[in-house]
């Protein structure tokens, strides 16, 4: 369940330190309003990082689905061969076989 606290911009300006501490202690976003309309949302650094990770993950999955739907896919043997070529070029694991998937 989504939880948040809210305060008016005037109150936020007079008690910034308290608001910061509340966001960090609870982990819940703080919704700041001005004239009863949403003005901004204050997030903890951890929550911001979590949102950015989720956004990047979703974008990555969407990109992968688009590429797959466009037919830009490789067979597993092709992938293994390309990985082996790259490893050989770098001198990494030349004698080590690629694990079977």
N, C-alpha and C positions, 0 to 999 in steps of 0.2 A: 504494500500500500504506500502511496506517495504521501509524504508528510512535509509540511513546510510551516514556517511562521511568517508573519507579515508585520510590517510597521510602516507608518507614514514617514515620508521623507524628512519632515521637520523633526520628528523624534529620532530618526537615524542620525541626523546631523549633530544632535546634542548628546547622543550616547553611542558613538561609533565603536568605541572599545568594547562596550557591553555586547553590542550586536556581533562583533567579530568573535568574541569568546563564546557566545551562544551557538553560532554556526559551527565553530570548531568542536565544541563540546557535544553537540547533538548530531552533527553531520547532516542536518536538514538544511535545505536552502532557506534563505531569508528573502522574502518578496517585499520589495520596497515600492510603495505607491506614492503618487503625487496627484493631488486633486482626485483621489479615489480611482486612479487609473494606474496600471502597471508602469513603473518607471525603470526598474532594473531588478535583477535577481543576483544575490550574493551566494556563491558556493564555496565550500571548503576546497582546498587544493586537491584533496583525495577524491572528492566527488567530481571535480572538474576533470582530473586525469581519467577517472572511470568513464565519464561521458565521452571523452575524446577517444579512448580505447574502443569503446563500443561503436562509435561513429566510423572509425577507421576499419574495424572488423566488418561491419555491415557493408561499407563501400568495397572492401576487398572481395567479399562473397558475391556482391552484385556484379563486380567486374568479372570474376571467374565464371559466373553463370552466363554473362553476355558473350564471353570468349567461347565457352563451350557450345552455346546455341549457334554461334557463327561457324562452328565446325573447326575451330582452331585448337584441336586436341592432338595428343600424341599417344601412341601405343606404348605400353610399359617397356617393351624392348628398345624402342627409340629413345626413351628417357634414360634408360640404363646406359645405352651406348654413348649418348651425349655426355652424361655424367662421367663415364670412364674416360672419354677424350679430354674433358676439362681437368680431371684429376691427373691424368698422365702428363698433360701440358704443364701442370704445376709441380709434378713430381710427388704427388700425394697419393698414397695408397695404391701404387702401381701393382704391387703383389697381393693386395687385399681384395678379395672378391666383393662385389656389391651384394648386400643382403637381399634375399628374396622377399618380395612383398606379398 
